Amino acid sequence: MASPKPHPPISTTLPPLLLGTATFNHQYVSDPLAMPYRDIVSRAISLGVKAFDTSPYYGPSEVLLGTALDSLMNPTASASNPLPIPLERESIFLVTKAGRIAGDEFDYSPTWIRYSILRSLQRLHTEYLDLVYMHDVEFVSPDEVLAAVKELRRLRDEEGLVRYVGISGFPAHVLASLAEMILDKTGEPLDAVLSYGHFTVQNRKLALPWVAGETRPEESSSSPLARLKRAGVEVVLNASMLGMGLLTNRGIPPDERSEASPLAKWHPSLPELRVACKELAGITGTAGERLESVAIRWSLQEWARIGAAAGVGVQVPSTASGNDTAKVGATVCGVSSISELEETVAEWKGVLSSLGHAVDGKLDPAYGKERQDKVLRLVQNQLWPALGRWMDYAWESPGPGYVNTRPEEDKGRVPSDSIMIAYQQRLAARSTRDAQPK
């Protein structure tokens, strides 16, 4: 079989701001089907956000995202719009994950990974996935991660179903160790690593030397970010800027039995951390700000700067003409309403402008350099001191007593459904075609 056409470096193709759809899920909202998910996706694209991050672990997220995108790629004509222009698949960047089935259930076997990818393709109405992560890699053994990454690369090279391969997880040092191991064992680095919850106003562990003003990697060699770069990782993305709901005015109730928020029961944070983060809302309120707005702006701007400084960013136009490029750190943002999306995009435009990069569309002066300076002062002078011992605290993942609930005998066992039937038919057709005389 001919070698596949190599894809350009992911840093040149991945957009800097991705819409994360973990919020299209019962863990964040009581009824995801009642969310305006179609309108959120459509509005994101109109605002220039054309990359989407999802996972089969996020409940109905893949299905809802796929439905929204399919309606845009195959629009229905109407009296008001008799000739709708379809969205082109190549104009968007689709990211999903594989391996995590439920809260404490994981299957990284090649057979399950293959099935998961085929199912995601069906749900997302696409013939290929731009980027696939192995999901929450700290919950399984390094050998399992290695085998799964090899299978994703096989699906990339032999079948063209995947373009780029990466890993995601919570403990930044585990991500770095696994990236180093994969490079050592395979001779090929990961394309991308998704770190979540480790570059927020409360927890900066992913890039502490850079946050503190130290930008010389040779003196920061033990930091996770420097290790990822040395392991050849092309792009490191930041996600969960709000600490999965911790850094919001609403916060998370300290009592996990509370019915006030769907996050109360499953969020892994300690009650004391929830209280400490909730108190930050009072400080930002006194300054005329919402905690989530401050947390988003700080993370967006600082990761854009630090991701570039550490050499793990993505390309963006540095001038209005687009002839010159620069790099910024890429971020995944999660929203549950159009207003949240519009605010995040406005903050992002302010970030690009304050860093001296080109901005697509009109910039609201309220989100410019003056706001950035205000946010930095507020975070450094008031929020960080208020956090005290909870500054840069990260909970254990996996937590004490964790056991993978998927029985060994069930690993690699997949449903005998239409997904596998279609796959087998495609393999048979390809085998017949390859056997024909040239």
N, C-alpha and C positions, 0 to 999 in steps of 0.2 A: 504494500500500500504506500502511496506517495506521502512524503512528509507533509504535514499541514503547514499552511502559510503562517509564518510567525506573526504575532500581533505586536503592535508598537508598545513601548513601555506604558504601563498603566498610568503613570504620572502624566502622560500626555493625553489620555482619553477619559479619565475619571473626572467628573465635575467636582468643584470644591465644596458644594453644599448639596447634601442628599436629604430627601424626605424619608424619614424612618416611619414605618407603619406598625411598629409594636403597639402603638396606641389603638390600632384597629382590632382590639382584643378585649376580652372580658376582664383581664387583669387591670386594665386602666379605666374602662368605662363599663357601665352596667349593661348596655345593649349596643354592641358595635354595629349591628345592622341598622340601628336608628341614627347612626352618625351620618353626616353629609359627606361620605367618603368619595363619592363620585365628584362632587363639587370641589372637595379639597384637592384631589388629584388634578382635575382640570385647571383649577386656579393656580396650582403649583407650576404647571407647564406654562401657563400664560405669564407667570412671573419670572420665568427663566430657570426654574428648578426642574431639571429633567433627569434626575437620578433618584432611584427608589430602592430602599432597603427593607427587606421583609424576611420571614422565616416560617416554615411549617409549624414551628413550635408556638407561633403567635396566634393560635386559634384560627379564626376565619380570615386572618390578614391576607394571606396569599390569594385567596378566592376573591376577596373584596377588591384588592388592588388590581388583580387580573381582570375582573369585571369592568372596573372603571377604565382601565387602559384599553380594553377591547372595544368599548363603546366609542373611544376616541380614534382608534385605528380603523374601525369599521363603522363609521357614523351613518345614521339613518337620515335620509333626506326628509325635509319638512317643508311646509308652505313658506315659512319664513327663511329657510335655508335650503333651497332645492339642490344645491351643489356643494355639500359640505366637503371640506378639505381633510382627508384622513391624516392622522398622526403617523409618521414614518417610524418603523421599529428602530432603524439606525439612529434616530434622533434622540433616543432615550437610553439610559444605562440602568440595567436591572441587576439587583444584587439579592441573593437569598442565601440560606444556610442549610446545613444538613447535619444529622447525627443526634440532635436532641429531640426526643419524642414527647416527653412530659417532664414535670418538675424534677423527678429523680430517676428518669428512665432515658437511657442512651443506647444507641446502636451505631457503632462506627465501622461495622463490617462492610467490606466492599459491596456485597450484594444489597444491603440496605441502602447504602449511599447511592448506588445506581438507581434503585427504585425511587428514592426520595427526589433525585434530580428529575427523573422522568415525570413524577407526579407534579413537581413544581413547574415544569415546562407546560404541562396541561393546564394547571390552574392559572398560570400567568399568560396563557395564550401566546406562546412564543416558541421558536424553534431552537433558541440558544439562550444561555444565561451569560451576562457579561462577567460577573464575579460571583463565586461561591465560597463561603467560609465554612470550615468545620466549626460547629456551634458550641461555645462554652467548653473549650478543650481541657480545662482544669479538672473536669469530672471523670476523665478516662485516663488510661495509661498512655505514656509516650508512644509505645508500640502501636496502639490502636490509632492514635493520631497520624502516625507515619503511614500506616496502611491505608487510611482514608484519604490522605493527601495524594498518595500514589494513584488511587482509584479516580479521584477528580482529575488528575493529570492525564490518566488514560482516556477518560471521557473527553478531555480537551483535545488530545492528540489523535486519537483513533476515530472519534465520532463527531467532533466539532460541537459538542453540546455545551461546553464551558469554555470561556475565553481566558479568565484569570482565576487563580486559586489563592486562598488565604485562610487564616484562622481568626477566631474571635474568642474573647474571654474576659474575665474580671481581674485576676491578679496579674499585674503588669510583669512581674518577674517571671511568672510561669510562661507568659507569651514569649518573652525574650528567650528563655531556655529552650522552648520548643522550636522557635525559629532557628536557633543555633544548631539544634539537633537535626532538623530537616535539611539544612544546608550541608551539614557534615555527612549525613547518610546518603543524600541523593546528589549532591553537587549542584543543586539548583535552589536558589532562594525562593521564598514565598513572594508573591506579587504584592500582597497587602495583608495588614494586620489591623483588626478592629479592636480597640481598647475602649471599654465603657466604664463610666463612673470614676475614672482615675485622672481626670483633668477637669475639675469643677472648682467652684469657689471654696468648697469644703475639703476636697481631696485632690492634691496636685501631684501625687506620687509619680505619675508617668514621666513628668518633665521637671522635677524640682530644681536641678541645677540651673536650668534656663529661666525658670520663674524667678529665681533669686538673682538673676542678672549675669550668671556665669554662662557664657556662650562658647567656651573653648572645650570641645568634646574630649580632647586629650586629658583634661583635668576632671572629666565627668564620666570616665570610662565604665563605671559600675552602674550607671543609671539605666533603667530599662530602655529608654529611648536610644541611647548611644549603642547599647547592645543590639537592638533591633536593626539599627543602621549598619553595624558591622556584620550582621548576619545577612546582609544584602537585601533586606526588605525594601521594596521600592517606595511604598506609601504606608503610612500609619494614620489611621482615621480615629477621631475622637467622637464618642457618642455618650448619651445620657448626661447632658450638660446640667440637668436639674437633679442628678443623683436619683433617677427613677422616681421623681416626685417629692424628694426631701426638700429641695430648695424652691418652694412655692409658698405663696401667702397662705394657702390652705393647709399645707404641710401634710404629715401623716400622723394620725392619732397614735399615741404611745401604747394604747391598749389594743392588742391584735384582735380582740373580740368586737371592737367598735364597728358599727354599721355605717359610720359617717363617710368612709372611703373604702373602695374595693382594694386599695393598696395595704390597708392595715393588717390584713391576715397574712399575706405572702411576702411582703417586703422584708429583706433579711437584716435591716438595720436594728440596732438596739433601741429600746425605749428612750434612754438618755440622749442618744444622738438625735432622735426625732424631736425631742424637746429643745435641744440646743439649736437645731436648724430652724425650728419654728420661731424661736426668739429673734432670729435674724430679720424676720419679716417686720418686726416692730422698729428696728433700726432703719431699714430701708424706707419704711412708711414715713418716718420722721423726716427723711431726706426727700420726700415727695416721689418715691419710687416703689414699684412692686418688686418683691424679691426675685421672682422669676425673670423679670426684665433685666435686672442687674446681673443675675447669674448667667443668662444667655449671652448678654453683650460681653461680659468678661471672658467667658470661655471661647466665644467665637473669635474675638480679637486676639487674645493671647495665644490660642492654638494656631491661628492663621500665621502669626509672627513666629512662634516657636517651631512649628512644623517645617516652615521654610528654613529657619536657622539650623535645624538639626538635619536637613537634607532629606526629609521624608514627606515633602509636600507635593502638590499637583500644580500643573501649569495654569496660569490665568493670563489674560491680556493685560499688559502693563500700560498700554496707551489706548486711546479711543479707537484708533485705526486697527488695532489688533495685530499690527506688524511685529511688535515686540512682546515678549512674554516674561513673566516672573513666576515665582512659586509661592503658594500659601498652604497652610495645613488644612486638610479636608475634614469636614464635620458632618455628622448625621444628626438631624433635628427631628424630634417627634412632636406632632401637634394633634389636637382633636377637634379643631375648629378652623374656619377660614380666617377669623380675626387673629388667632395665634400664628397662623402661617404668614399672614401679611406683616405682622409685627416682626417676626423672625427675619423675613426677607429684607425688611427695612433696616433692621440692625445689621444684617450682612452687608448691605450696600454701604452703610456707614463705615463698617470695618474696612472694606476695600478702599474707600475714599481716604480714610485716615492713614492707610498704609501707602497711599500714593498710586493705587492701581486704578484701572479703568472701571467705570460703573455702567452697567447695562440699564438704560432707562434713567428716569429722573431721581435725583437724590433729595430726600426730605432733609432740610437743614437741621431739623431737630435731632437727627441721628448722626450728625457729623463729629468732627474732632473734639469739639467742646464737650459733647456728651461722653465721649470715650474717656477724656481726662477726668470727668466727674466720677464715672464708674470706677476707674482705677483708684482714685483717692478714697472713695467710699469703701471699697473692698479692702484695701491695704490698711487704712487707718482705723476702720471701725469693725468690719465683719470678721476679719482674721483675728484680731485681739479678742473679740467676743466669743469665738469658738473655743478658745482655751485648749484643753487637752483633746478636744475632738478635731482640732486642725490636723488634716492629713491622715485621719483615722480611716481604715478600711476594714470591713468585716471579713471574716474567713469565708472562702469559697473554694471547695465545698465546706459546708458547716460541719460541726462535730456530729459524728454518728452517721455520716452519709454512706449510703449503700445504693449502688445501681440496681433498681428494682426489675430490670429486664433480665430474665433468666438466661443463663448461658446457652441453653438449648434453643432459645428463641432468637438469638442473635443471627441475623442473616435470613431469617424466615420472613418472607414478604407475601402479601395477599395475592391470590390468583385472580386478578381482576383485569379490566380492560387495559389498564396501563401496561402491564406485563405482556398481555397478548399482542398489543400493538407493537411493543418493542421487539418481541420475538419475530413478528411478521416482517418488520423492517430489517432485522438481521438476516433473515432468510432471503429476502429480496436482494440485499446487498451481496450475499454469498453467491447467489445465482448470477448476478450481474458480473461479479469479479471472475467467475468461472468461465464466462463466455470468451471466445477467441477475440483477441484485439484486432 
